Amino acid sequence: MDEGWVSNLEVDCNESGRFVAVLVLTPPPELGSPIRVPIEGEYDRPELAEDAALDALAAMTRGD
């Protein structure tokens, strides 16, 4: 990913009222709209969804 891309982590509430973390990758405007990738898992509180997603992303960088 070059410096024209932006990444962010958001938390959405699904139909069941549980929370899911979403990785949002935003390319430069000329390449199109943001790409939203849900992170596996549903949680009772938004903080838990965000913490689990950060753990999963950290594990990916370590190669786990």
Long-range contacts (C-beta under 8 A, 24 or more apart in sequence): 1-25, 4-28, 4-31, 9-50, 9-53, 9-54, 9-57, 11-46, 11-49, 11-50, 12-38, 13-46, 14-42, 16-42, 18-42, 18-43, 18-44, 19-43, 19-44, 19-45, 19-46, 19-48, 19-49, 20-49, 21-49, 21-50, 21-52, 21-53, 23-53, 23-57
